[in-house]
Amino acid sequence: MMDTAIDLLPGDPAPWFRQRTPSNPQFAFDTAAGRYLVLCFLGSAGDAHARAALRAVAERPGFFDDNTACYFAVSVDPGDETAARIDNRIPGYRVFWDFDLAVSKLYGAVPPDAKAGPAGVPHRRFWLVIDPTMRVLARIPFGQDQQDIPRLLTFLDTLPPPERFAGFEVPAPVLVLPNVFEPELCRHLIQLYERNGGQESGFMRDVDGKTLALHDASHKRRRDYLIEDRRLSDALRARFVRRVVPEIFKVHQFQVTRMERYIVSCYDASEGGHFSAHRDNTTKGTAHRRFAVSVNLNDDFEGGRVSFPEYGPRGFKAPAGGAVVFSCSLLHKVSPVTSGRRYAFLPFLYDDAAARIREANNAHLGENVGQYRGAAQDASPAPSTAEGA
């Protein structure tokens, strides 16, 4: 039976998942990218080998500090929770309660057809070391003599700083495009925001099968003004057709035909404006998004840089009128604005095939998420016949 379990090897992508921890009922593992991740499929913390493993990593707080690395114990024993044998220790140390075996199946600790229950299942115990882009670096099985523990620690000692995990600094795969908007247009958009103000902006999460708009100031603090002037929207779209769409096609061989969301956003230092690490296409309501574009409308602020943790700590601050363009699948965040206000135009781009996905996912949208009404709602940046922009 164990022969059917998955074996993840160096170079393989580490599967994404959501699982319960002591402090979070739906911890999204992919949001931990940007540092080394060490998963320990220990079975039960009541086992002597597992306890030795826990002690060994607990003695390395300088490594497991949430900057260089995070450690995750994966427990399949409900007794670990009820008896409080292990718990989160922030920073650096967390526990997944994998009592339904979902994570263990994904990573090959148990066979795909294993059933959770009091009788237990054959369980392969091992360490998995994952790089900052969430690809496997090493898989070290538990050994009878506990020699896996010094093997793991020796391997961790050989790792370079996370930003040089590949042997050198790997640049984030983003486009930086100056001169998307001219200065007069930037000033006009800022004036619109200042005249009308903005509404507190939320973020999307799937809850019980529905995509909901949620608010949590610790995760995101930003205000948005929705542009309703069709002539202005047309003018903004025209600049994207001329200056952004061709660059995406040149670099990514992707033909943008649709544009979503016409807003002027404001990250205000006085409110602690920021956006924590996230991806833009991980819910049913956002699965159609292909590229995000961040056009800075000003540059007289401090902080507020867009960064991509999987590729190091470097932040990007486009000049006023310039854009940073990136795949919605990339983990990214906006650092706190420490002085002034950052104004930005923040649309999403996609194509006709993605529009069909968007329409099909209407059934999964919660009451506080607007329904998609098809092409009439897109205000497409290019003809929807895929003729090109």
Legacy VTK file of the C-alpha trace (Angstrom):
# vtk DataFile Version 3.0
C-alpha trace
ASCII
DATASET POLYDATA
POINTS 389 float
0.000 0.000 0.000
2.816 2.419 0.848
4.184 2.023 -2.691
1.388 4.291 -3.925
2.497 7.240 -1.767
4.010 10.256 -3.497
7.765 10.859 -3.357
8.734 14.533 -3.615
12.322 14.965 -4.792
14.735 17.916 -5.114
13.515 20.308 -7.797
9.845 19.344 -7.430
7.390 22.112 -6.538
6.077 21.863 -2.996
2.266 21.549 -3.124
0.223 24.429 -1.728
-2.428 23.744 0.872
-4.489 25.215 3.680
-4.545 23.471 7.052
-5.372 24.227 10.647
-2.736 25.441 13.107
-3.156 26.273 16.812
-3.830 29.924 15.897
-5.286 29.820 12.374
-8.075 27.519 11.117
-6.972 27.990 7.488
-3.224 28.709 7.320
-2.235 29.178 3.655
1.137 27.471 3.362
2.084 29.270 0.132
2.082 32.629 1.940
5.100 31.449 3.969
7.303 31.524 0.842
10.301 33.817 0.730
12.427 31.938 3.271
13.508 28.352 3.807
10.681 26.115 4.980
11.264 22.893 6.904
8.365 20.472 7.193
8.696 17.605 9.655
6.194 14.796 9.123
6.671 13.426 12.624
3.454 11.440 12.999
2.945 11.901 16.726
4.865 14.068 19.167
4.323 11.318 21.708
7.023 9.278 19.980
10.605 9.407 21.286
12.092 10.054 17.833
9.649 12.888 17.208
10.489 14.449 20.577
14.190 14.328 19.712
13.448 16.010 16.394
11.461 18.753 18.112
14.252 19.379 20.627
16.872 19.617 17.879
15.092 22.324 15.896
14.062 24.176 19.071
17.759 24.722 19.714
18.134 26.655 16.442
16.121 29.878 17.002
18.742 31.876 15.120
17.875 29.919 11.962
14.140 29.462 12.528
13.354 33.145 12.998
10.727 33.701 10.245
13.339 35.614 8.231
15.819 32.886 7.355
13.473 29.955 7.880
10.210 28.634 9.307
9.705 25.204 10.852
6.407 23.338 10.587
5.661 20.156 12.513
2.950 18.088 10.822
1.017 16.044 13.357
-1.589 13.384 12.541
-2.230 12.522 16.210
-5.188 14.358 17.836
-3.569 13.542 21.173
-0.818 16.070 20.384
-3.430 18.801 20.559
-5.510 17.544 23.473
-2.434 16.809 25.594
-0.708 20.045 24.478
2.451 18.140 23.526
3.378 20.716 20.850
2.313 24.242 20.023
3.232 27.266 17.913
6.231 29.270 19.079
6.429 32.554 17.210
8.651 33.468 15.514
9.802 30.482 13.562
7.939 27.453 14.890
4.430 26.282 13.929
2.291 23.167 13.940
-0.149 21.812 11.378
-2.962 19.709 12.836
-3.242 17.273 9.916
-5.798 14.970 11.484
-7.674 14.546 8.182
-4.355 13.546 6.497
-4.814 16.118 3.729
-1.242 17.429 3.917
0.261 13.998 4.569
-1.354 12.702 1.370
-0.113 15.653 -0.691
3.456 15.116 0.485
3.570 11.318 0.475
3.638 10.656 4.210
0.589 8.420 3.742
-0.957 6.826 0.628
-3.576 8.811 -1.310
-6.338 6.401 -0.216
-5.403 6.440 3.491
-8.304 6.878 5.913
-8.026 8.962 9.050
-9.230 7.275 12.209
-8.350 5.798 15.580
-6.766 2.714 14.029
-4.111 4.860 12.369
-2.413 4.299 9.003
1.078 3.335 7.867
3.015 6.585 8.086
6.317 7.518 6.472
8.159 10.049 8.608
10.624 12.461 7.070
11.938 16.014 6.862
11.372 18.141 3.780
13.450 21.276 3.164
11.919 23.768 0.726
13.570 26.787 -0.908
12.142 30.345 -0.859
10.345 29.788 -4.192
8.678 26.670 -2.752
10.673 24.013 -4.563
12.050 20.984 -2.742
15.706 21.102 -1.717
16.021 17.883 0.273
13.990 14.975 1.626
15.502 13.217 4.635
13.672 10.114 5.931
13.603 9.347 9.639
16.221 6.708 10.481
16.117 3.958 13.072
19.094 5.454 14.908
17.906 9.084 14.669
20.778 9.900 12.337
18.353 11.869 10.230
18.517 14.667 12.811
22.251 15.478 12.464
21.879 14.973 8.685
19.190 17.645 8.611
21.124 20.075 10.804
24.290 19.641 8.749
22.330 20.297 5.570
20.772 23.449 7.023
24.231 24.707 7.964
25.253 24.596 4.280
22.410 26.813 3.058
23.229 30.344 1.861
21.089 33.324 2.906
17.542 32.997 1.497
18.037 35.784 -1.042
20.974 33.799 -2.480
19.378 30.361 -2.317
20.272 29.719 -5.992
23.883 30.780 -5.450
23.179 34.374 -6.467
20.341 36.878 -6.166
17.553 35.851 -8.531
15.626 38.871 -9.876
11.870 38.843 -9.510
10.202 38.094 -12.886
8.485 41.472 -13.189
8.292 44.228 -15.804
9.103 47.812 -14.885
7.652 50.261 -17.410
8.257 54.009 -16.999
6.036 56.586 -18.721
2.767 54.658 -18.794
0.875 57.761 -17.583
2.013 61.323 -18.264
2.422 63.748 -15.317
-0.798 65.655 -16.080
-2.865 62.468 -15.951
-1.225 61.383 -12.685
-2.056 64.745 -11.114
-5.654 64.533 -12.356
-6.167 61.086 -10.811
-4.704 62.212 -7.481
-6.987 65.255 -7.491
-9.997 63.000 -8.121
-9.112 60.957 -5.064
-8.535 63.998 -2.875
-11.820 65.556 -4.001
-13.916 62.419 -3.469
-12.031 60.466 -0.819
-11.677 56.703 -0.733
-13.388 53.713 0.840
-11.556 51.216 3.048
-10.351 48.408 0.793
-10.672 44.743 1.705
-9.313 41.488 0.319
-10.797 38.227 -0.970
-10.994 34.908 0.839
-12.887 31.694 0.104
-15.040 30.782 3.115
-17.293 27.702 3.033
-17.172 27.596 -0.757
-17.936 31.298 -1.289
-15.567 34.151 -2.134
-16.065 36.936 0.419
-14.622 40.424 0.761
-13.036 40.704 4.216
-11.332 43.469 6.182
-8.376 43.136 8.537
-6.219 46.215 9.106
-3.312 44.054 10.250
-3.267 42.414 6.811
-4.167 45.363 4.583
-4.727 49.071 5.058
-5.624 51.006 1.930
-8.414 53.238 0.621
-9.771 53.109 -2.940
-11.727 55.519 -5.119
-13.742 53.893 -7.934
-13.517 55.731 -11.261
-17.005 55.936 -12.769
-16.298 58.439 -15.571
-16.411 56.317 -18.728
-14.404 58.843 -20.766
-11.610 58.742 -18.190
-11.716 54.941 -18.086
-11.416 54.884 -21.876
-8.397 57.200 -21.700
-6.690 55.007 -19.101
-7.422 51.887 -21.098
-6.008 53.464 -24.258
-2.678 54.027 -22.549
-2.571 50.395 -21.450
-3.284 49.251 -25.018
-0.382 51.354 -26.319
2.161 50.980 -23.516
1.511 47.901 -21.373
-0.255 45.236 -23.445
2.508 45.031 -26.108
5.194 44.579 -23.446
3.294 41.734 -21.806
2.942 40.055 -25.181
6.648 40.550 -25.969
7.867 39.110 -22.683
5.196 36.541 -21.813
3.564 35.677 -25.170
0.191 36.439 -23.563
-2.416 38.521 -25.391
-4.341 40.686 -22.959
-7.893 41.421 -24.076
-9.594 42.411 -20.815
-9.045 44.843 -17.991
-10.638 44.726 -14.548
-10.968 47.483 -11.983
-10.509 51.218 -12.454
-9.504 52.611 -9.086
-7.219 55.207 -7.569
-5.741 53.706 -4.401
-4.090 55.446 -1.483
-1.662 54.003 1.047
-1.466 56.667 3.766
1.386 56.785 6.287
-0.959 58.298 8.882
-3.069 55.121 8.716
-0.190 52.667 8.452
-0.975 51.922 4.808
0.391 48.525 3.742
-0.589 45.158 2.260
0.862 41.932 3.676
2.116 39.071 1.506
-0.582 37.634 -0.739
-1.342 36.357 -4.229
-4.033 37.855 -6.440
-5.709 34.768 -7.919
-6.237 32.257 -5.115
-10.039 32.441 -4.747
-12.936 31.511 -7.012
-13.710 35.191 -7.430
-10.159 36.058 -8.505
-9.034 32.900 -10.347
-9.376 34.615 -13.727
-6.760 37.273 -13.015
-3.540 36.841 -14.983
-1.452 40.020 -14.505
-1.502 42.769 -11.900
-0.307 46.268 -12.709
0.779 48.842 -10.144
1.083 52.331 -11.635
2.518 54.863 -9.207
0.873 58.268 -9.578
3.440 60.017 -7.373
6.832 59.315 -5.874
7.032 61.856 -3.026
6.525 59.258 -0.286
8.703 56.880 1.722
8.097 53.160 2.043
5.239 51.666 0.058
7.498 49.504 -2.074
6.179 46.434 -3.885
8.314 43.369 -3.183
8.238 39.693 -4.098
9.368 37.609 -1.094
10.060 34.458 -3.127
12.847 36.392 -4.866
14.362 38.273 -1.975
13.696 41.445 -0.011
14.274 43.975 -2.793
11.390 46.424 -3.144
10.300 48.194 -6.330
9.226 51.835 -6.468
8.288 52.844 -9.988
8.681 56.539 -10.858
5.532 58.647 -11.043
3.600 57.453 -14.083
5.577 54.204 -14.205
4.251 50.672 -13.741
5.339 47.409 -12.176
3.677 44.488 -14.006
3.663 40.943 -12.622
1.878 37.614 -12.672
-1.007 37.396 -10.217
0.440 34.056 -9.045
3.519 35.735 -7.539
3.572 36.286 -3.794
3.902 40.025 -3.236
3.417 42.659 -0.590
3.457 46.427 -0.130
5.681 47.669 2.676
4.222 50.229 5.107
4.229 53.800 3.874
6.335 55.643 6.456
5.966 59.194 5.145
3.362 60.835 2.937
0.827 59.087 0.743
1.337 56.638 -2.081
-1.271 57.000 -4.844
-1.578 54.235 -7.425
-3.749 52.918 -10.242
-4.156 49.152 -9.733
-5.946 47.140 -12.443
-5.848 43.442 -13.331
-5.458 42.126 -16.881
-6.662 38.877 -18.439
-8.002 37.360 -21.667
-11.211 35.910 -23.126
-10.568 32.397 -21.810
-10.147 33.796 -18.314
-13.335 35.820 -18.751
-15.231 32.554 -19.225
-13.727 31.286 -15.969
-14.772 34.506 -14.259
-18.364 34.171 -15.466
-18.558 30.496 -14.507
-17.424 31.349 -10.975
-20.350 33.720 -10.366
-22.023 30.894 -8.456
-19.191 30.978 -5.915
-19.367 34.693 -5.084
-20.676 35.829 -1.726
-23.284 38.545 -1.288
-20.660 41.247 -0.709
-18.825 40.465 -3.966
-20.325 41.910 -7.153
-21.497 39.486 -9.830
-19.650 39.474 -13.148
-21.891 40.438 -16.071
-19.686 39.429 -18.962
-18.021 41.522 -21.652
-20.047 44.634 -20.906
-18.405 44.858 -17.498
-14.838 44.387 -18.696
-14.288 47.570 -20.645
-11.805 45.514 -22.628
-8.409 47.048 -23.422
-8.413 45.241 -26.772
-11.034 43.740 -29.111
-12.549 40.660 -27.469
-12.143 38.728 -30.727
-8.483 38.044 -29.801
-7.314 40.121 -32.767
-4.639 41.689 -30.593
-4.272 45.085 -29.030
LINES 1 390
389 0 1 2 3 4 5 6 7 8 9 10 11 12 13 14 15 16 17 18 19 20 21 22 23 24 25 26 27 28 29 30 31 32 33 34 35 36 37 38 39 40 41 42 43 44 45 46 47 48 49 50 51 52 53 54 55 56 57 58 59 60 61 62 63 64 65 66 67 68 69 70 71 72 73 74 75 76 77 78 79 80 81 82 83 84 85 86 87 88 89 90 91 92 93 94 95 96 97 98 99 100 101 102 103 104 105 106 107 108 109 110 111 112 113 114 115 116 117 118 119 120 121 122 123 124 125 126 127 128 129 130 131 132 133 134 135 136 137 138 139 140 141 142 143 144 145 146 147 148 149 150 151 152 153 154 155 156 157 158 159 160 161 162 163 164 165 166 167 168 169 170 171 172 173 174 175 176 177 178 179 180 181 182 183 184 185 186 187 188 189 190 191 192 193 194 195 196 197 198 199 200 201 202 203 204 205 206 207 208 209 210 211 212 213 214 215 216 217 218 219 220 221 222 223 224 225 226 227 228 229 230 231 232 233 234 235 236 237 238 239 240 241 242 243 244 245 246 247 248 249 250 251 252 253 254 255 256 257 258 259 260 261 262 263 264 265 266 267 268 269 270 271 272 273 274 275 276 277 278 279 280 281 282 283 284 285 286 287 288 289 290 291 292 293 294 295 296 297 298 299 300 301 302 303 304 305 306 307 308 309 310 311 312 313 314 315 316 317 318 319 320 321 322 323 324 325 326 327 328 329 330 331 332 333 334 335 336 337 338 339 340 341 342 343 344 345 346 347 348 349 350 351 352 353 354 355 356 357 358 359 360 361 362 363 364 365 366 367 368 369 370 371 372 373 374 375 376 377 378 379 380 381 382 383 384 385 386 387 388
